[in-house]
Amino acid sequence: MDDLNQIVLEIRYKPNPKVLDYRGAWAEAISSHMKFSEWRIVENRIDIYDAKNIERAFVGFKNVGYTIQDSPTKNYFPEKASKFFKFLFTLKEFGKTIFIERFGLRTKFCKKYEGNFEELMKKYTTNFLSLNENAKKMINAKLLDIGCPLNFADKYGNFNTMSGPMVDKQMGQFFEQAEQFPSVGLYLDIDYWLTPKSEMNEQEILQNINQFALSGWDRVETISKLILEI
């Protein structure tokens, strides 16, 4: 079993009721443009996806997004998501600018580890996060598991992180589409977000997609190399 990853983009915007009137036409047009064989229309949105549901796009009256399970390269997701959004902006009823409430792009990885859980946890607590000696003395007990949310901001935006060693039984809640999991793996989650509460045009949206996707992937690689000592 190889590494797992999932990248999820969601943009929430001021409701656009025109979406409801064009669901059928847009479903067919987006399906053809993205070369996805499947589409589904529900009450207030359309979902367009491939036969294996590996890649999925959706457009709703108040949000839009794109998801990929097991992106093969760092550039694959931003290229496909950008292709989708460029097409949306050719649709007159979608608009040339949208009032964005929240912009989020989440990159989740599980890096396969060849050793056992205890060995991985030792690497994690030695190289990344650990209790100081006073805390260890105060608790006076054996550490069985560890994981921690850490929240930051950089030049691109805010990003929340979650990480920790995992066994296969834990991974299903984070990678719903995956059918197999490594016995032991290092979970890393980088969730970039902004709440601009303002109009954004095509160029600004594409720039954020590219920056968040590439930076999230790079951060996962950097942190995993530090922890796993590779």
N, C-alpha and C positions, 0 to 999 in steps of 0.2 A: 504494500500500500504506500503510495507516494504522499507528498504534502497535500494539504487541502487549503483552498482559499475561496472566499466569497467577497464580492465587492458590490455594495448597495448604494445607489444614489437616489435621493428623494428631495424634491423641491416643492415646498408648499407656498401657494400664492393666493392672492385675492381671488375669490370665486369668479369663474368665467362661465356663465350659463350657456354660452354659445356651444361649449363642448357637448352638451346634451343633445343639441340639434344635429350634430355632425358625427356622431359616434359610428354609424355604419360606414359612411364614406371614408372617414379617417382610418378605421380598422383595416379596410381593404388597401388603402393607399400606403399606410405604414408597413403592413405585412409585405406588400410588394417591394417597397423600397429597402427594407431590412432583410428581405429574403427569409422571412419567418413563415412557416407553413400553417401555424395555428393562431387563431384569435378568438376572443370571447368578449361579448358585450354584457355588462351588468348594469345595475340601476343608474349609477352616476360615473362610470368609467369604462374604458376599454383596455384589455390586456392583449398583448401581441407577443408570441413566443415561438421557439423552435419545437420540433417534434419531441425532443427529450427534455424540454423545459430547462435547458442549461442557461439560455439567455432569455430575458424577459423585459419588455418595455410596457409602460402603462401611461395612460393619460386620463386624468379625472377632472372634474370641474373645479377642484381646488388643490390638486397636487399632480405631479408628474414624476416618473422615475425610470431607472434602468438598473438591472441586476445581472451579474454574471457569476456562475458557479465554476470554479477552477479556471481562472484566466491563465492562459499559457505564458504570457509575457507581461512585463510592466506596462508596455504601451498599448496592449490590446484593448483594455477597458476604455481608456480615454478616447481612443480612436473610434470604437463602436458607439459609445455614448454621444460623442460629438456628431457622428453621422446622423444619429437619431434626432438630436436637437436642431441641427442645421435644417433637417427636413421639416420639423415642426414650425420653424420660423418662416417657411415658405407658405404655410397655410394662413390665409388672410384672417380667418376667424380666431386663430390662436393669438395673433397680435405680434407686433414687432418688438414690444417691450412687455414685461410682466412685473407686477408688483409682488415682490418676494417677501414672504413672512419668515421662512426658514430655508436654509440651504445646507444639506448634509450629505456627506459621502463617507461611508464606513468600509474599512478594509479589514477583513478577518482572515487570519492564517492559523493553521495548525501544522507546525513543523515536526515531521516524524523524528522520533528519537530511538536509536537502536538499543539503548540500555533499558534498565528498569526505572520505575517511577521514583524510587528513593534516590537513585543516582542523578536523575534530572532535577529533582527538588534541591539536591545539594549544590548543583551547578547554579540553579536559580538564586538560591540564598547566598551563595558565595560571590557571584558575579553581578547581581542586580539588586535584589531586595533582601534585607535580613533584619532581625531584631538585634538591637545592641545588647551588650553584655548585661547591663543593668536590667533590661526587660526580661532577658532569659532567666536571670537569677530570681526575679520577682515571680514569674510564672511558674518556674520550676517544674516543667513538664516536657514531654517529647512532642516536637512539632510533627504533625501528621500531614498537613497540606498547607499551601500558601497561594495567595493570589491577591492582587491589589489594584484598585482603580486609582489612576493618577491623571489629573487634568492640567492642561497646559495651554499656552497661546504662542503662536509664532507669527512670522510676517504674512502668512496666508490666512490665518484665522485661529479660532479656538479648536483644540482637539482633546478629546477624552481618550484615555487608554485603559485597557484591561489586559492582564497577562497572568500566566501561571502554568505550571505543569498539569497535565491531564491524562487520564486513562480513557480508553475508548468509550466506556459507558457514559462519560460526561459530555462527549463531543456532539452527540445527536441534537442537543438543545441549541447548539450554535450553528450547525451545518445541516439543515433540515433536508436538503436535496441529496446529500451524500448517501451512498449505499454501503460503503465500507469505511472503516476508520483505522488508523494505526493503533497498535496496542498502547503505546505511550507517545505523547506528543507535547510540544510547547505551544500553548495558545497565545496569540498576540492579536490585539484588536485596537485599531487606530480610527477614531471617529471624528472627522473634521466637521465643523459646523459654523454657520454664521446666521445672524438674525438681522438682516439689513433693513427690513421694513421700508423698502424703497423700490423704485423702478430699476430694473436691470435689463440691458439689451443683450442681443445674441453674443456679441464679442465678450462681454463681461461674464456671461454664464459659461461659455466655452473655456475661458481662461481659468475660472474657478474649478471647473471639472478637471482640467489638465493638471493644475497645481495640486489640488487635493489628492487626486489619484496617484500621481507620481511621488509626492511627498509621503503619502501613507505607505506605499510600497517600499520606499527607501527606508523609512523608519522601522518597518517590520524587519527588513534585512539587516539593518545595523544592530538593532536590539538582539535579534536572534543570534547573530555572530558573536556578540559580546557574551551572552548567556551560555551558548553551546561551545564557545571557545574554538570557533572554526574560522 
